[in-house]
């Protein structure tokens, strides 16, 4: 039975190949495979060859791909600033219930954002090299399904607010609005990545509201810093699709900045690091906090050296590398709260 379940779970995926790009693809499909296998184990004695079982397998695969369950980088980039805020607001000891609520809620809202993004881009993804294999581009999902899945994920995320205070509930409303409307800004706003920065930063004031009962001034410094960081790394992400976006008329910061895109990215990175230094001064950061700055500057320089080529795959890999910057700053804030006691 275990063997049959494994084959059923993996049957919709392409076979593995040898080059580096395909190994990355295989790792992602392996993630989906593990999720699907655990789900099928819950089905007990259901016949894996039955039409219902095969239908469930196909739908689960589509929904997981819409949610980017195989690509956790977006969740991590959304989680890091939220964790920065939680650790600062709680002096390094966040309440487990609050921590769990924000962690699960972040995953759910990022997933909802990905689904609505694919819904909004359904007429364009087929013309973009990186997105041509998404469910909408392949005709594997209906609009109604995507909207219902988005609503379901938002409902689950709302349940995460139950252990939090009313101020956090109130602040979740603009956060929800930003998350669900961002994908549509690519049609008219010249720098939609700035709008995404606002959406990706709202976990910061929400975290302070949940822990401290109000939004302290340092929360807004952190908010502004994260907006710049998001604008930097998502512009690099947009650089990977720049040629395709120019053809289909999608607006992105990479298109708007034109030949100054790299300068804009580094300016945002510099502003981000400067604001993190200002934050350190405001909170009277311990020595450990300041060790992050030279490390982050080195990582940012390496990104500059990489994206100068403007090669699609290198830009995408550079975008992924921003996870390290998020981790470095979390380690610095964690160390600050530890040594400041």
C-alpha positions in Angstrom: 0.0 0.0 0.0 2.8 2.4 0.9 4.4 1.8 -2.6 1.1 2.5 -4.4 0.6 5.7 -2.4 4.1 6.9 -3.2 3.5 6.3 -6.9 0.1 7.9 -6.9 1.5 11.0 -5.1 4.4 11.3 -7.5 2.7 10.4 -10.7 1.9 13.9 -11.8 5.5 15.1 -11.6 8.0 14.9 -14.5 10.9 12.6 -14.3 14.2 13.8 -12.9 17.0 15.0 -15.1 20.7 15.7 -14.6 21.4 19.4 -14.9 21.5 21.9 -12.1 18.2 23.6 -12.9 16.4 20.3 -13.0 17.9 19.3 -9.7 16.4 22.4 -8.2 13.1 21.5 -9.8 13.3 18.0 -8.4 13.9 19.3 -4.9 10.8 21.3 -5.1 8.7 18.5 -6.5 10.0 16.3 -3.8 8.6 18.8 -1.2 5.2 18.5 -2.9 5.5 14.8 -3.0 6.1 14.6 0.8 3.1 16.8 1.5 0.9 14.7 -0.8 2.1 11.4 0.7 1.2 12.5 4.2 -2.2 13.5 3.0 -2.8 10.2 1.3 -1.8 8.3 4.4 -4.7 10.1 6.1 -7.0 8.6 3.5 -6.6 5.2 5.1 -7.9 2.3 3.0 -9.1 4.4 0.0 -8.4 2.7 -3.3 -5.5 4.7 -4.8 -6.7 3.7 -8.3 -10.3 5.0 -7.7 -11.4 8.1 -9.7 -12.0 10.0 -6.4 -8.5 9.3 -5.2 -6.9 10.3 -8.5 -9.1 13.4 -8.6 -8.0 14.4 -5.1 -4.4 13.8 -6.1 -4.6 16.1 -9.1 -6.5 18.9 -7.2 -4.1 18.7 -4.2 -1.1 19.0 -6.6 -2.7 22.1 -8.3 -3.6 23.8 -5.0 -0.1 23.2 -3.5 1.5 24.7 -6.6 -0.8 27.7 -6.5 0.2 28.2 -2.8 3.9 27.8 -3.7 4.2 25.1 -1.1 7.3 23.9 -2.9 9.0 27.4 -2.8 9.3 28.5 0.9 11.6 31.5 0.1 8.6 33.9 0.0 7.4 32.7 3.4 10.9 33.1 4.9 11.3 36.6 3.5 7.9 37.5 5.1 8.8 35.8 8.3 12.2 37.3 9.0 10.9 40.9 9.6 8.0 39.6 11.6 10.4 37.7 13.8 12.7 40.8 14.1 9.7 42.7 15.4 8.5 39.9 17.8 11.9 39.5 19.4 12.4 43.3 19.7 8.9 43.9 21.2 9.2 41.0 23.6 12.8 41.6 24.7 13.8 38.3 23.3 11.1 36.2 24.9 8.0 36.1 22.6 4.9 34.3 24.0 4.7 30.9 22.3 1.0 31.4 21.4 1.8 34.7 19.7 4.8 33.3 18.0 2.8 30.3 16.7 0.0 32.6 15.5 2.3 34.8 13.5 4.3 31.9 12.1 1.2 30.0 10.9 -0.6 33.2 9.8 2.4 34.3 7.8 2.5 31.0 5.9 -1.3 31.1 5.2 -1.3 34.8 4.1 1.7 34.3 1.9 0.0 31.3 0.3 -3.2 33.3 -0.2 -1.2 36.1 -1.8 0.4 33.6 -4.2 -3.0 32.2 -5.2 -4.5 35.6 -5.9 -1.3 36.6 -7.7 -1.7 33.7 -10.1 -5.4 34.6 -10.5 -4.5 38.2 -11.4 -1.7 37.2 -13.8 -3.6 34.3 -15.4 -3.6 36.0 -18.9 0.2 36.8 -18.7 1.9 33.9 -17.1 1.9 31.7 -20.2 4.0 34.3 -22.0 6.7 34.4 -19.3 9.5 31.8 -19.3 9.6 31.5 -15.5 5.8 31.2 -15.0 4.7 29.3 -18.1 4.3 26.1 -16.1 2.0 27.5 -13.4 -1.5 25.9 -13.0 -3.4 28.8 -14.7 -1.0 28.9 -17.6 -1.4 25.2 -18.1 -5.2 25.4 -17.9 -5.3 23.1 -14.8 -7.4 25.4 -12.5 -10.6 27.4 -12.8 -11.0 31.0 -11.6 -13.6 30.0 -9.1 -11.3 27.4 -7.5 -8.6 30.0 -7.0 -10.9 32.5 -5.5 -12.4 29.9 -3.1 -8.9 28.7 -2.1 -7.9 32.3 -1.4 -10.9 32.9 0.8 -10.3 29.6 2.6 -6.7 30.5 3.3 -7.7 34.0 4.5 -10.3 32.4 6.8 -7.7 30.1 8.3 -5.3 33.1 8.8 -8.1 35.0 10.5 -8.4 32.2 13.0 -4.8 32.8 14.0 -5.8 36.2 15.3 -8.0 34.6 18.0 -5.3 34.6 20.7 -4.2 38.2 19.8 -5.5 41.6 21.0 -8.1 43.8 19.3 -5.4 46.3 18.1 -3.8 43.4 16.1 -7.1 42.5 14.7 -7.7 46.0 13.5 -4.2 46.2 12.0 -4.8 43.0 10.1 -7.4 44.7 7.9 -5.0 47.0 6.0 -2.5 44.1 5.9 -5.2 41.9 4.2 -6.1 44.7 1.8 -2.5 45.2 0.7 -1.8 41.5 0.3 -4.9 40.9 -1.9 -4.6 44.0 -4.1 -0.8 44.0 -4.8 -1.0 41.6 -7.8 -3.4 44.1 -9.6 -1.0 47.1 -9.2 1.2 45.6 -11.9 -1.2 46.9 -14.4 -1.0 50.6 -13.6 1.5 51.4 -10.8 5.1 51.9 -12.1 6.8 50.5 -9.0 4.5 47.7 -7.7 7.4 46.3 -5.7 7.1 49.4 -3.4 3.5 48.4 -2.8 4.6 44.8 -2.1 7.1 46.3 0.4 4.2 47.8 2.4 2.4 44.5 2.3 5.4 42.5 3.4 6.1 45.0 6.2 2.8 45.0 7.9 3.7 42.1 10.1 6.0 44.4 12.0 3.5 46.9 13.5 1.1 43.9 14.0 3.8 42.1 16.0 4.4 45.2 18.2 0.7 45.6 18.7 0.3 42.0 19.7 3.2 42.1 22.2 3.3 45.6 23.5 -0.3 46.7 23.0 0.8 49.7 20.9 3.1 50.4 18.0 6.4 51.9 19.3 8.5 54.3 17.2 11.1 51.7 16.5 8.5 49.6 14.8 8.1 52.3 12.1 11.9 52.5 11.6 11.9 48.7 11.1 8.9 49.1 8.8 10.6 51.6 6.6 13.8 49.5 6.5 11.9 46.5 5.4 10.1 48.3 2.7 13.4 49.3 1.2 14.8 45.7 1.6 11.7 44.3 -0.1 12.0 46.9 -2.9 15.6 45.9 -3.4 15.2 42.1 -3.5 12.0 42.1 -5.5 13.5 44.4 -8.1 16.2 41.8 -8.5 13.4 39.2 -8.9 11.8 41.4 -11.5 15.1 41.7 -13.4 14.8 38.0 -14.1 11.6 38.6 -16.0 12.4 42.0 -17.5 12.5 41.0 -21.1 9.2 39.1 -20.9 7.5 41.9 -18.9 8.5 44.5 -21.5 6.8 42.3 -24.2 3.5 41.8 -22.4 3.3 45.3 -20.9 3.5 44.4 -17.2 4.8 47.2 -15.0 7.6 46.4 -12.6 10.3 48.4 -10.8 13.0 46.7 -13.1 11.1 48.0 -16.1 10.6 51.5 -14.6 14.2 51.9 -13.4 15.5 50.8 -16.8 19.2 50.9 -17.1 19.4 52.3 -13.6 17.9 49.2 -12.1 21.1 48.0 -10.4 21.8 51.4 -9.0 18.2 51.5 -7.6 18.7 48.1 -6.0 21.9 49.1 -4.3 20.5 52.4 -3.2 17.6 50.5 -1.5 20.0 48.1 0.1 22.1 50.9 1.4 19.0 52.7 2.8 17.9 49.5 4.4 21.2 49.0 6.2 21.3 52.6 7.2 17.9 52.4 8.8 18.9 49.2 10.6 21.8 51.1 12.0 19.5 54.0 13.1 17.3 51.3 14.8 20.3 50.0 16.6 21.0 53.5 17.9 17.4 54.1 19.0 17.2 50.8 21.0 20.7 51.1 22.4 21.7 47.9 20.7 24.2 45.6 22.3 27.6 45.1 20.6 26.4 41.8 19.0 23.8 43.7 17.0 26.4 45.8 15.2 28.4 42.8 14.0 25.6 42.2 11.5 26.4 45.4 9.5 29.7 44.4 8.0 28.3 40.9 7.2 25.2 42.4 5.5 27.4 44.9 3.6 29.5 42.0 2.3 26.4 40.0 1.2 25.0 43.1 -0.5 28.3 43.7 -2.4 28.2 40.1 -3.5 24.7 40.6 -4.9 25.9 43.7 -6.7 28.7 41.7 -8.3 26.2 39.0 -9.3 23.4 41.1 -10.9 25.8 43.2 -13.0 25.5 40.5 -15.6 21.7 40.8 -15.7 21.6 37.1 -16.5 18.1 35.8 -15.8 19.1 32.8 -13.7 21.8 34.7 -11.8 19.2 37.4 -10.9 16.8 34.8 -9.6 19.5 33.1 -7.5 20.5 36.5 -6.1 16.9 37.1 -5.1 17.0 33.8 -3.2 20.2 34.8 -1.5 18.3 37.6 0.4 17.2 34.9 2.8 20.7 35.1 4.3 20.4 38.8 5.0 17.1 38.1 6.8 18.7 35.4 8.9 21.8 37.6 9.7 19.6 40.4 11.0 17.4 38.0 13.0 20.6 36.5 14.6 21.8 40.1 15.4 18.5 41.0 17.1 18.4 37.8 19.0 21.9 38.3 20.2 21.0 41.9 21.2 18.1 40.8 23.3 20.3 38.1 24.9 23.3 40.4 25.8 21.2 43.4 26.7 19.6 41.6 29.7 
